[in-house]
Amino acid sequence: MKAKIVKSTRTPLYRDAGFYLEDIPTAKKAFSDEQNFPRDPDLYIYSRYRNPNVVATEEQLMKIEGAEWALLTESGLAAIDVALSIFQKNNKPNRWLFFTEIYGGTNSFIDKVFVERRGIEAIRFAPEGDTYSLKAFENLMRDSKPEIVFFEAISNPMLITVDGDAIIKIAKKYGAKVIVDNTFATPLLWKPLRSGADLVIHSVTKYLSGHGNLSAGVLLGNNTELLASAIEYRKLVGHMLSPDDAYRLSDMLKTLTCDSKGIA
């Protein structure tokens, strides 16, 4: 029986572990193309690498955040692992600065994995009361010269806010890469990439999915070299969101009234 062509507004659900490559030349092309780490490959190989549902939902998130690329992961912490790990280099100082008022799970991850297991030097920057001093931050940047600055625009759970534009400007002045966890602010309130951030992270589990019944994370950016590193790391470590969760997230995102220009 010949299959009918059914028109739909949704991407079909692809639960495939591996994808059909009809002959040796096709397989050779697929694996050759994979060496360039395409965000949306012409030929899909394996769902740990890329999956059509995941890619389609990533494109929705790119429009929402105003980013050139997005990579979904199975949790917010997985997105943080990808974001930080692609900057870790052997035989380098790996001195990174973290604001103290960030999600407790992130703080534990930094201490237990990056500091204790990977030998990262973590510098902490604390607020004075409920605000961060820009002068104190600049002094710390000048004296310590970290390669990475990581902060949350609105902290989880204490809701301490950051002058993100000013922090990014100072960090860039001293040559640091900036990673922003924008989970609590969401793109409705701020788009850090527009202010010069290198990477933006969301725990999609929170506001982007919005229903409390899905765990996911996303990493977004504009730099294609960072994209290639992030794709490779996500693939090798296995931080891939399932096609089923990507399919559900695609519907959830339709109720987030925000586009690349701001609030819709």
Beta strands, then each sheet from edge to edge (+ up, - down):
strand 1: 69-73
strand 2: 95-99
strand 3: 121-125
strand 4: 148-152
strand 5: 177-181
strand 6: 199-203
strand 7: 217-221
strand 8: 258-259
strand 9: 262-263
sheet 1: 1+ 7- 6+ 5+ 4+ 2+ 3+
sheet 2: 8+ 9-
end
